[in-house]
Amino acid sequence: YKNHAYGIQCHIEIKENTVREWGCIPEYKIALEESLGDGALEKFDHDAQNNIYDMNRYASTIYKKFCELI
């Protein structure tokens, strides 16, 4: 409240099936391919799998730093 409220909204954490599950929602797949071209979902999934360890480590760091604020 006022000067004492913090909020954060993001989803940097990822599981092995996150991108595939998102891809089951037609609007997500369409938006991704409109932005990045045909095959974007598969490329995004491939990149996510290759970077899953770092992404989750970053998510943990962000969460811990946020907790230090409050």
PDB file of N, CA, C and O in Angstrom:
ATOM      1  N   TYR A   1       0.823  -1.176   0.000  1.00  0.00           N
ATOM      2  CA  TYR A   1       0.000   0.000   0.000  1.00  0.00           C
ATOM      3  C   TYR A   1       0.871   1.245   0.000  1.00  0.00           C
ATOM      4  O   TYR A   1       1.814   1.345   0.786  1.00  0.00           O
ATOM      5  N   LYS A   2       0.567   2.180  -0.864  1.00  0.00           N
ATOM      6  CA  LYS A   2       1.331   3.420  -1.038  1.00  0.00           C
ATOM      7  C   LYS A   2       2.810   3.102  -1.239  1.00  0.00           C
ATOM      8  O   LYS A   2       3.165   2.449  -2.220  1.00  0.00           O
ATOM      9  N   ASN A   3       3.673   3.543  -0.342  1.00  0.00           N
ATOM     10  CA  ASN A   3       5.109   3.314  -0.490  1.00  0.00           C
ATOM     11  C   ASN A   3       5.551   1.962   0.043  1.00  0.00           C
ATOM     12  O   ASN A   3       6.749   1.687   0.117  1.00  0.00           O
ATOM     13  N   HIS A   4       4.611   1.125   0.410  1.00  0.00           N
ATOM     14  CA  HIS A   4       4.965  -0.142   1.053  1.00  0.00           C
ATOM     15  C   HIS A   4       4.454  -1.366   0.301  1.00  0.00           C
ATOM     16  O   HIS A   4       4.345  -2.441   0.891  1.00  0.00           O
ATOM     17  N   ALA A   5       4.147  -1.236  -0.947  1.00  0.00           N
ATOM     18  CA  ALA A   5       3.629  -2.366  -1.714  1.00  0.00           C
ATOM     19  C   ALA A   5       4.610  -2.726  -2.827  1.00  0.00           C
ATOM     20  O   ALA A   5       5.138  -1.854  -3.518  1.00  0.00           O
ATOM     21  N   TYR A   6       4.836  -3.996  -2.980  1.00  0.00           N
ATOM     22  CA  TYR A   6       5.685  -4.499  -4.058  1.00  0.00           C
ATOM     23  C   TYR A   6       4.891  -5.545  -4.832  1.00  0.00           C
ATOM     24  O   TYR A   6       4.060  -6.250  -4.260  1.00  0.00           O
ATOM     25  N   GLY A   7       5.138  -5.639  -6.082  1.00  0.00           N
ATOM     26  CA  GLY A   7       4.497  -6.652  -6.893  1.00  0.00           C
ATOM     27  C   GLY A   7       5.417  -7.082  -8.009  1.00  0.00           C
ATOM     28  O   GLY A   7       6.272  -6.322  -8.464  1.00  0.00           O
ATOM     29  N   ILE A   8       5.234  -8.284  -8.430  1.00  0.00           N
ATOM     30  CA  ILE A   8       6.034  -8.806  -9.540  1.00  0.00           C
ATOM     31  C   ILE A   8       5.163  -9.798 -10.302  1.00  0.00           C
ATOM     32  O   ILE A   8       4.423 -10.574  -9.697  1.00  0.00           O
ATOM     33  N   GLN A   9       5.250  -9.773 -11.612  1.00  0.00           N
ATOM     34  CA  GLN A   9       4.500 -10.697 -12.449  1.00  0.00           C
ATOM     35  C   GLN A   9       5.401 -11.148 -13.582  1.00  0.00           C
ATOM     36  O   GLN A   9       5.727 -10.367 -14.476  1.00  0.00           O
ATOM     37  N   CYS A  10       5.791 -12.379 -13.543  1.00  0.00           N
ATOM     38  CA  CYS A  10       6.581 -12.938 -14.633  1.00  0.00           C
ATOM     39  C   CYS A  10       6.605 -14.455 -14.485  1.00  0.00           C
ATOM     40  O   CYS A  10       6.218 -15.000 -13.451  1.00  0.00           O
ATOM     41  N   HIS A  11       7.051 -15.104 -15.503  1.00  0.00           N
ATOM     42  CA  HIS A  11       7.146 -16.561 -15.494  1.00  0.00           C
ATOM     43  C   HIS A  11       8.471 -16.970 -16.125  1.00  0.00           C
ATOM     44  O   HIS A  11       8.506 -17.494 -17.238  1.00  0.00           O
ATOM     45  N   ILE A  12       9.542 -16.730 -15.411  1.00  0.00           N
ATOM     46  CA  ILE A  12      10.848 -17.121 -15.925  1.00  0.00           C
ATOM     47  C   ILE A  12      11.122 -18.602 -15.636  1.00  0.00           C
ATOM     48  O   ILE A  12      11.936 -19.235 -16.308  1.00  0.00           O
ATOM     49  N   GLU A  13      10.429 -19.143 -14.622  1.00  0.00           N
ATOM     50  CA  GLU A  13      10.634 -20.557 -14.310  1.00  0.00           C
ATOM     51  C   GLU A  13      10.031 -21.406 -15.434  1.00  0.00           C
ATOM     52  O   GLU A  13       9.103 -20.980 -16.122  1.00  0.00           O
ATOM     53  N   ILE A  14      10.569 -22.595 -15.601  1.00  0.00           N
ATOM     54  CA  ILE A  14      10.101 -23.444 -16.697  1.00  0.00           C
ATOM     55  C   ILE A  14      10.289 -24.910 -16.324  1.00  0.00           C
ATOM     56  O   ILE A  14      11.242 -25.283 -15.640  1.00  0.00           O
ATOM     57  N   LYS A  15       9.364 -25.719 -16.789  1.00  0.00           N
ATOM     58  CA  LYS A  15       9.482 -27.173 -16.651  1.00  0.00           C
ATOM     59  C   LYS A  15       9.713 -27.740 -18.046  1.00  0.00           C
ATOM     60  O   LYS A  15       9.565 -27.032 -19.042  1.00  0.00           O
ATOM     61  N   GLU A  16      10.070 -28.991 -18.113  1.00  0.00           N
ATOM     62  CA  GLU A  16      10.371 -29.603 -19.419  1.00  0.00           C
ATOM     63  C   GLU A  16       9.182 -29.571 -20.377  1.00  0.00           C
ATOM     64  O   GLU A  16       9.373 -29.564 -21.593  1.00  0.00           O
ATOM     65  N   ASN A  17       7.962 -29.551 -19.848  1.00  0.00           N
ATOM     66  CA  ASN A  17       6.791 -29.592 -20.722  1.00  0.00           C
ATOM     67  C   ASN A  17       6.077 -28.246 -20.856  1.00  0.00           C
ATOM     68  O   ASN A  17       5.012 -28.179 -21.469  1.00  0.00           O
ATOM     69  N   THR A  18       6.637 -27.181 -20.300  1.00  0.00           N
ATOM     70  CA  THR A  18       5.961 -25.884 -20.304  1.00  0.00           C
ATOM     71  C   THR A  18       5.634 -25.390 -21.707  1.00  0.00           C
ATOM     72  O   THR A  18       4.483 -25.052 -21.985  1.00  0.00           O
ATOM     73  N   VAL A  19       6.603 -25.343 -22.577  1.00  0.00           N
ATOM     74  CA  VAL A  19       6.379 -24.799 -23.923  1.00  0.00           C
ATOM     75  C   VAL A  19       5.396 -25.679 -24.696  1.00  0.00           C
ATOM     76  O   VAL A  19       4.523 -25.158 -25.390  1.00  0.00           O
ATOM     77  N   ARG A  20       5.522 -26.986 -24.588  1.00  0.00           N
ATOM     78  CA  ARG A  20       4.587 -27.877 -25.283  1.00  0.00           C
ATOM     79  C   ARG A  20       3.165 -27.674 -24.786  1.00  0.00           C
ATOM     80  O   ARG A  20       2.222 -27.693 -25.577  1.00  0.00           O
ATOM     81  N   GLU A  21       3.000 -27.477 -23.460  1.00  0.00           N
ATOM     82  CA  GLU A  21       1.657 -27.233 -22.926  1.00  0.00           C
ATOM     83  C   GLU A  21       1.107 -25.900 -23.430  1.00  0.00           C
ATOM     84  O   GLU A  21      -0.066 -25.815 -23.795  1.00  0.00           O
ATOM     85  N   TRP A  22       1.944 -24.859 -23.452  1.00  0.00           N
ATOM     86  CA  TRP A  22       1.505 -23.576 -23.991  1.00  0.00           C
ATOM     87  C   TRP A  22       1.106 -23.718 -25.449  1.00  0.00           C
ATOM     88  O   TRP A  22       0.141 -23.101 -25.900  1.00  0.00           O
ATOM     89  N   GLY A  23       1.846 -24.528 -26.181  1.00  0.00           N
ATOM     90  CA  GLY A  23       1.582 -24.717 -27.604  1.00  0.00           C
ATOM     91  C   GLY A  23       0.258 -25.386 -27.896  1.00  0.00           C
ATOM     92  O   GLY A  23      -0.226 -25.329 -29.026  1.00  0.00           O
ATOM     93  N   CYS A  24      -0.339 -26.022 -26.895  1.00  0.00           N
ATOM     94  CA  CYS A  24      -1.658 -26.639 -27.061  1.00  0.00           C
ATOM     95  C   CYS A  24      -2.767 -25.593 -27.097  1.00  0.00           C
ATOM     96  O   CYS A  24      -3.898 -25.894 -27.478  1.00  0.00           O
ATOM     97  N   ILE A  25      -2.443 -24.375 -26.704  1.00  0.00           N
ATOM     98  CA  ILE A  25      -3.411 -23.280 -26.750  1.00  0.00           C
ATOM     99  C   ILE A  25      -3.211 -22.580 -28.096  1.00  0.00           C
ATOM    100  O   ILE A  25      -2.201 -21.910 -28.309  1.00  0.00           O
ATOM    101  N   PRO A  26      -4.169 -22.738 -28.992  1.00  0.00           N
ATOM    102  CA  PRO A  26      -3.982 -22.230 -30.359  1.00  0.00           C
ATOM    103  C   PRO A  26      -3.558 -20.765 -30.421  1.00  0.00           C
ATOM    104  O   PRO A  26      -2.729 -20.398 -31.253  1.00  0.00           O
ATOM    105  N   GLU A  27      -4.113 -19.933 -29.557  1.00  0.00           N
ATOM    106  CA  GLU A  27      -3.781 -18.505 -29.596  1.00  0.00           C
ATOM    107  C   GLU A  27      -2.311 -18.259 -29.276  1.00  0.00           C
ATOM    108  O   GLU A  27      -1.698 -17.362 -29.856  1.00  0.00           O
ATOM    109  N   TYR A  28      -1.744 -19.030 -28.374  1.00  0.00           N
ATOM    110  CA  TYR A  28      -0.323 -18.880 -28.040  1.00  0.00           C
ATOM    111  C   TYR A  28       0.557 -19.262 -29.226  1.00  0.00           C
ATOM    112  O   TYR A  28       1.495 -18.549 -29.582  1.00  0.00           O
ATOM    113  N   LYS A  29       0.235 -20.394 -29.821  1.00  0.00           N
ATOM    114  CA  LYS A  29       1.031 -20.856 -30.968  1.00  0.00           C
ATOM    115  C   LYS A  29       0.924 -19.857 -32.121  1.00  0.00           C
ATOM    116  O   LYS A  29       1.927 -19.526 -32.753  1.00  0.00           O
ATOM    117  N   ILE A  30      -0.274 -19.385 -32.390  1.00  0.00           N
ATOM    118  CA  ILE A  30      -0.480 -18.425 -33.480  1.00  0.00           C
ATOM    119  C   ILE A  30       0.295 -17.137 -33.214  1.00  0.00           C
ATOM    120  O   ILE A  30       0.976 -16.622 -34.101  1.00  0.00           O
ATOM    121  N   ALA A  31       0.189 -16.618 -31.988  1.00  0.00           N
ATOM    122  CA  ALA A  31       0.893 -15.375 -31.654  1.00  0.00           C
ATOM    123  C   ALA A  31       2.401 -15.544 -31.777  1.00  0.00           C
ATOM    124  O   ALA A  31       3.090 -14.652 -32.271  1.00  0.00           O
ATOM    125  N   LEU A  32       2.909 -16.679 -31.333  1.00  0.00           N
ATOM    126  CA  LEU A  32       4.345 -16.933 -31.423  1.00  0.00           C
ATOM    127  C   LEU A  32       4.796 -17.003 -32.879  1.00  0.00           C
ATOM    128  O   LEU A  32       5.822 -16.429 -33.246  1.00  0.00           O
ATOM    129  N   GLU A  33       4.033 -17.700 -33.697  1.00  0.00           N
ATOM    130  CA  GLU A  33       4.412 -17.836 -35.103  1.00  0.00           C
ATOM    131  C   GLU A  33       4.212 -16.531 -35.872  1.00  0.00           C
ATOM    132  O   GLU A  33       4.943 -16.263 -36.825  1.00  0.00           O
ATOM    133  N   GLU A  34       3.236 -15.720 -35.474  1.00  0.00           N
ATOM    134  CA  GLU A  34       3.076 -14.407 -36.113  1.00  0.00           C
ATOM    135  C   GLU A  34       4.267 -13.512 -35.797  1.00  0.00           C
ATOM    136  O   GLU A  34       4.686 -12.702 -36.624  1.00  0.00           O
ATOM    137  N   SER A  35       4.804 -13.668 -34.595  1.00  0.00           N
ATOM    138  CA  SER A  35       5.944 -12.846 -34.178  1.00  0.00           C
ATOM    139  C   SER A  35       7.271 -13.358 -34.718  1.00  0.00           C
ATOM    140  O   SER A  35       8.127 -12.576 -35.132  1.00  0.00           O
ATOM    141  N   LEU A  36       7.436 -14.686 -34.711  1.00  0.00           N
ATOM    142  CA  LEU A  36       8.757 -15.266 -35.003  1.00  0.00           C
ATOM    143  C   LEU A  36       8.798 -16.177 -36.227  1.00  0.00           C
ATOM    144  O   LEU A  36       9.860 -16.690 -36.580  1.00  0.00           O
ATOM    145  N   GLY A  37       7.650 -16.384 -36.876  1.00  0.00           N
ATOM    146  CA  GLY A  37       7.630 -17.182 -38.093  1.00  0.00           C
ATOM    147  C   GLY A  37       7.239 -18.627 -37.873  1.00  0.00           C
ATOM    148  O   GLY A  37       7.095 -19.091 -36.742  1.00  0.00           O
ATOM    149  N   ASP A  38       7.071 -19.330 -38.986  1.00  0.00           N
ATOM    150  CA  ASP A  38       6.693 -20.744 -38.941  1.00  0.00           C
ATOM    151  C   ASP A  38       7.731 -21.554 -38.173  1.00  0.00           C
ATOM    152  O   ASP A  38       8.932 -21.302 -38.272  1.00  0.00           O
ATOM    153  N   GLY A  39       7.256 -22.514 -37.419  1.00  0.00           N
ATOM    154  CA  GLY A  39       8.147 -23.372 -36.649  1.00  0.00           C
ATOM    155  C   GLY A  39       8.658 -22.730 -35.371  1.00  0.00           C
ATOM    156  O   GLY A  39       9.530 -23.284 -34.702  1.00  0.00           O
ATOM    157  N   ALA A  40       8.115 -21.551 -35.023  1.00  0.00           N
ATOM    158  CA  ALA A  40       8.600 -20.826 -33.846  1.00  0.00           C
ATOM    159  C   ALA A  40       8.376 -21.611 -32.558  1.00  0.00           C
ATOM    160  O   ALA A  40       9.219 -21.580 -31.662  1.00  0.00           O
ATOM    161  N   LEU A  41       7.261 -22.305 -32.458  1.00  0.00           N
ATOM    162  CA  LEU A  41       6.981 -23.067 -31.241  1.00  0.00           C
ATOM    163  C   LEU A  41       8.037 -24.146 -31.025  1.00  0.00           C
ATOM    164  O   LEU A  41       8.531 -24.313 -29.910  1.00  0.00           O
ATOM    165  N   GLU A  42       8.381 -24.864 -32.062  1.00  0.00           N
ATOM    166  CA  GLU A  42       9.386 -25.920 -31.956  1.00  0.00           C
ATOM    167  C   GLU A  42      10.760 -25.345 -31.626  1.00  0.00           C
ATOM    168  O   GLU A  42      11.496 -25.905 -30.813  1.00  0.00           O
ATOM    169  N   LYS A  43      11.101 -24.227 -32.260  1.00  0.00           N
ATOM    170  CA  LYS A  43      12.391 -23.592 -31.968  1.00  0.00           C
ATOM    171  C   LYS A  43      12.423 -23.084 -30.530  1.00  0.00           C
ATOM    172  O   LYS A  43      13.423 -23.250 -29.831  1.00  0.00           O
ATOM    173  N   PHE A  44      11.335 -22.470 -30.092  1.00  0.00           N
ATOM    174  CA  PHE A  44      11.248 -21.963 -28.725  1.00  0.00           C
ATOM    175  C   PHE A  44      11.372 -23.116 -27.725  1.00  0.00           C
ATOM    176  O   PHE A  44      12.054 -22.989 -26.708  1.00  0.00           O
ATOM    177  N   ASP A  45      10.716 -24.230 -28.014  1.00  0.00           N
ATOM    178  CA  ASP A  45      10.807 -25.396 -27.133  1.00  0.00           C
ATOM    179  C   ASP A  45      12.241 -25.916 -27.094  1.00  0.00           C
ATOM    180  O   ASP A  45      12.755 -26.235 -26.022  1.00  0.00           O
ATOM    181  N   HIS A  46      12.879 -26.001 -28.236  1.00  0.00           N
ATOM    182  CA  HIS A  46      14.267 -26.460 -28.308  1.00  0.00           C
ATOM    183  C   HIS A  46      15.183 -25.550 -27.490  1.00  0.00           C
ATOM    184  O   HIS A  46      16.010 -26.021 -26.709  1.00  0.00           O
ATOM    185  N   ASP A  47      15.022 -24.243 -27.681  1.00  0.00           N
ATOM    186  CA  ASP A  47      15.849 -23.279 -26.944  1.00  0.00           C
ATOM    187  C   ASP A  47      15.572 -23.359 -25.443  1.00  0.00           C
ATOM    188  O   ASP A  47      16.492 -23.274 -24.631  1.00  0.00           O
ATOM    189  N   ALA A  48      14.314 -23.523 -25.086  1.00  0.00           N
ATOM    190  CA  ALA A  48      13.958 -23.632 -23.661  1.00  0.00           C
ATOM    191  C   ALA A  48      14.600 -24.868 -23.042  1.00  0.00           C
ATOM    192  O   ALA A  48      15.131 -24.802 -21.934  1.00  0.00           O
ATOM    193  N   GLN A  49      14.553 -25.990 -23.750  1.00  0.00           N
ATOM    194  CA  GLN A  49      15.165 -27.209 -23.226  1.00  0.00           C
ATOM    195  C   GLN A  49      16.672 -27.027 -23.033  1.00  0.00           C
ATOM    196  O   GLN A  49      17.241 -27.508 -22.054  1.00  0.00           O
ATOM    197  N   ASN A  50      17.303 -26.337 -23.964  1.00  0.00           N
ATOM    198  CA  ASN A  50      18.744 -26.118 -23.875  1.00  0.00           C
ATOM    199  C   ASN A  50      19.145 -25.145 -22.769  1.00  0.00           C
ATOM    200  O   ASN A  50      20.300 -25.124 -22.343  1.00  0.00           O
ATOM    201  N   ASN A  51      18.187 -24.339 -22.305  1.00  0.00           N
ATOM    202  CA  ASN A  51      18.496 -23.309 -21.312  1.00  0.00           C
ATOM    203  C   ASN A  51      17.721 -23.461 -20.009  1.00  0.00           C
ATOM    204  O   ASN A  51      17.718 -22.549 -19.182  1.00  0.00           O
ATOM    205  N   ILE A  52      17.071 -24.590 -19.818  1.00  0.00           N
ATOM    206  CA  ILE A  52      16.185 -24.780 -18.673  1.00  0.00           C
ATOM    207  C   ILE A  52      16.911 -24.614 -17.334  1.00  0.00           C
ATOM    208  O   ILE A  52      16.365 -24.018 -16.405  1.00  0.00           O
ATOM    209  N   TYR A  53      18.109 -25.124 -17.233  1.00  0.00           N
ATOM    210  CA  TYR A  53      18.846 -25.034 -15.968  1.00  0.00           C
ATOM    211  C   TYR A  53      19.100 -23.569 -15.604  1.00  0.00           C
ATOM    212  O   TYR A  53      18.827 -23.145 -14.480  1.00  0.00           O
ATOM    213  N   ASP A  54      19.622 -22.803 -16.561  1.00  0.00           N
ATOM    214  CA  ASP A  54      19.917 -21.393 -16.294  1.00  0.00           C
ATOM    215  C   ASP A  54      18.647 -20.600 -16.021  1.00  0.00           C
ATOM    216  O   ASP A  54      18.629 -19.761 -15.120  1.00  0.00           O
ATOM    217  N   MET A  55      17.591 -20.846 -16.776  1.00  0.00           N
ATOM    218  CA  MET A  55      16.344 -20.118 -16.581  1.00  0.00           C
ATOM    219  C   MET A  55      15.801 -20.339 -15.169  1.00  0.00           C
ATOM    220  O   MET A  55      15.349 -19.395 -14.523  1.00  0.00           O
ATOM    221  N   ASN A  56      15.844 -21.562 -14.699  1.00  0.00           N
ATOM    222  CA  ASN A  56      15.331 -21.844 -13.357  1.00  0.00           C
ATOM    223  C   ASN A  56      16.252 -21.294 -12.278  1.00  0.00           C
ATOM    224  O   ASN A  56      15.789 -20.895 -11.209  1.00  0.00           O
ATOM    225  N   ARG A  57      17.531 -21.271 -12.547  1.00  0.00           N
ATOM    226  CA  ARG A  57      18.455 -20.658 -11.595  1.00  0.00           C
ATOM    227  C   ARG A  57      18.191 -19.151 -11.508  1.00  0.00           C
ATOM    228  O   ARG A  57      18.204 -18.583 -10.416  1.00  0.00           O
ATOM    229  N   TYR A  58      17.955 -18.510 -12.645  1.00  0.00           N
ATOM    230  CA  TYR A  58      17.634 -17.085 -12.643  1.00  0.00           C
ATOM    231  C   TYR A  58      16.318 -16.821 -11.912  1.00  0.00           C
ATOM    232  O   TYR A  58      16.207 -15.851 -11.161  1.00  0.00           O
ATOM    233  N   ALA A  59      15.327 -17.679 -12.129  1.00  0.00           N
ATOM    234  CA  ALA A  59      14.040 -17.531 -11.437  1.00  0.00           C
ATOM    235  C   ALA A  59      14.234 -17.593  -9.934  1.00  0.00           C
ATOM    236  O   ALA A  59      13.637 -16.812  -9.193  1.00  0.00           O
ATOM    237  N   SER A  60      15.059 -18.509  -9.487  1.00  0.00           N
ATOM    238  CA  SER A  60      15.337 -18.638  -8.057  1.00  0.00           C
ATOM    239  C   SER A  60      16.019 -17.383  -7.521  1.00  0.00           C
ATOM    240  O   SER A  60      15.680 -16.904  -6.439  1.00  0.00           O
ATOM    241  N   THR A  61      16.970 -16.855  -8.266  1.00  0.00           N
ATOM    242  CA  THR A  61      17.670 -15.640  -7.851  1.00  0.00           C
ATOM    243  C   THR A  61      16.706 -14.456  -7.754  1.00  0.00           C
ATOM    244  O   THR A  61      16.737 -13.706  -6.779  1.00  0.00           O
ATOM    245  N   ILE A  62      15.867 -14.295  -8.748  1.00  0.00           N
ATOM    246  CA  ILE A  62      14.884 -13.204  -8.736  1.00  0.00           C
ATOM    247  C   ILE A  62      13.976 -13.331  -7.519  1.00  0.00           C
ATOM    248  O   ILE A  62      13.714 -12.343  -6.832  1.00  0.00           O
ATOM    249  N   TYR A  63      13.497 -14.543  -7.251  1.00  0.00           N
ATOM    250  CA  TYR A  63      12.610 -14.757  -6.108  1.00  0.00           C
ATOM    251  C   TYR A  63      13.318 -14.429  -4.791  1.00  0.00           C
ATOM    252  O   TYR A  63      12.755 -13.747  -3.934  1.00  0.00           O
ATOM    253  N   LYS A  64      14.532 -14.909  -4.634  1.00  0.00           N
ATOM    254  CA  LYS A  64      15.278 -14.652  -3.399  1.00  0.00           C
ATOM    255  C   LYS A  64      15.549 -13.153  -3.219  1.00  0.00           C
ATOM    256  O   LYS A  64      15.410 -12.628  -2.115  1.00  0.00           O
ATOM    257  N   LYS A  65      15.924 -12.481  -4.276  1.00  0.00           N
ATOM    258  CA  LYS A  65      16.173 -11.040  -4.179  1.00  0.00           C
ATOM    259  C   LYS A  65      14.891 -10.273  -3.867  1.00  0.00           C
ATOM    260  O   LYS A  65      14.911  -9.312  -3.097  1.00  0.00           O
ATOM    261  N   PHE A  66      13.785 -10.693  -4.459  1.00  0.00           N
ATOM    262  CA  PHE A  66      12.498 -10.062  -4.167  1.00  0.00           C
ATOM    263  C   PHE A  66      12.143 -10.253  -2.686  1.00  0.00           C
ATOM    264  O   PHE A  66      11.682  -9.320  -2.029  1.00  0.00           O
ATOM    265  N   CYS A  67      12.359 -11.448  -2.175  1.00  0.00           N
ATOM    266  CA  CYS A  67      12.070 -11.704  -0.756  1.00  0.00           C
ATOM    267  C   CYS A  67      12.933 -10.839   0.166  1.00  0.00           C
ATOM    268  O   CYS A  67      12.497 -10.464   1.254  1.00  0.00           O
ATOM    269  N   GLU A  68      14.133 -10.530  -0.262  1.00  0.00           N
ATOM    270  CA  GLU A  68      15.000  -9.670   0.544  1.00  0.00           C
ATOM    271  C   GLU A  68      14.432  -8.246   0.641  1.00  0.00           C
ATOM    272  O   GLU A  68      14.695  -7.538   1.614  1.00  0.00           O
ATOM    273  N   LEU A  69      13.663  -7.834  -0.358  1.00  0.00           N
ATOM    274  CA  LEU A  69      13.055  -6.495  -0.339  1.00  0.00           C
ATOM    275  C   LEU A  69      11.951  -6.382   0.709  1.00  0.00           C
ATOM    276  O   LEU A  69      11.729  -5.329   1.306  1.00  0.00           O
ATOM    277  N   ILE A  70      11.278  -7.496   0.908  1.00  0.00           N
ATOM    278  CA  ILE A  70      10.123  -7.438   1.806  1.00  0.00           C
ATOM    279  C   ILE A  70      10.473  -7.950   3.124  1.00  0.00           C
ATOM    280  O   ILE A  70       9.627  -7.981   4.019  1.00  0.00           O
TER     281      ILE A  70
END
